[in-house]
């Protein structure tokens, strides 16, 4: 029988002030630095690009304007390191793929790139920072410095204190039922619930096909999949005051079952991360974020009931 477990308590809590984002500032008056240039530097350093979406066109189509000449949501993964990471810390899948925000305001010559620090990622998934997270971070920074010659690298403003759960998780208890049948039902219900509440799913990933390294004997999961989910009004509204929050978009939703567990886990990084790490204090931006959190929780409740 299906049974809702509900919101799992406590994972990393942002109780201290520290900047959570790396931000690169680089002169781009000649507009020679593009998302394609950044993607090339990343792929040449072992990363795969899961998503490389220009948002200026959707902004103009839905809101009749864009404050940016460049606003791109890019997601990346490094199969060898990410495989080791998610085997050890399944919740790390909320950063597989991980987001990179690329943006340049209209009438400005400076292009900016934002990406989470490994300390921030560790905080969000509730672990100590470690060599795996730091190795991925080092490769990302090396790639970005290669793509952005002359860029100034800085840490964002101190994050806001946050004591709410930074990862929202639900469990679907199998109670001995066939996990493959349950997986199909969960996926169908989950994917069918996104659009009615205004969510878009621009990409998805299968751990076995895209990340897993090795043979079946060292695969701890019966399945592990991630969905990149976004809501255009959220991204557009938040970007007005805090475009660096684009490092969190699209949100990566995890759906997995470990071989030694009788449950399917579904989760996503809560919007409280946007507000804390990107210091989102604009009331309109906070309102759309909180609505997105409420809507997404409602979806997961329906799926796990």
Buried (B, 14 or more C-beta within 10 A) or exposed (E): EBEBEEBBEEBBBBEEEBBBBBBBBBBBEEEEBBBEBBBBBBEEBBBBBBBBBBBBEBBEEEEEEBBBBBBBBBBBBBBEBBBBBBBEBBBBBBBBBBBBBBBBBEEBEBBBBBBBBBBBBBBBBBBEBEEBBBBBBEBBBEBBBBBBEEBEBEEBBEBBEBEBBBBBBBBBBBEEBEBEEBBEBBBEBBEEBBEEBBBBBBBBBEBBEBBBEEEEEEBBBBBBBBBBBBBBEBBBBBBEBBBBBBBBBBBBBBBBBBEEBEBBBBBBBBBBBBBBBBBBEBEEBBEBBEBBBEBBBEBBEEBBE
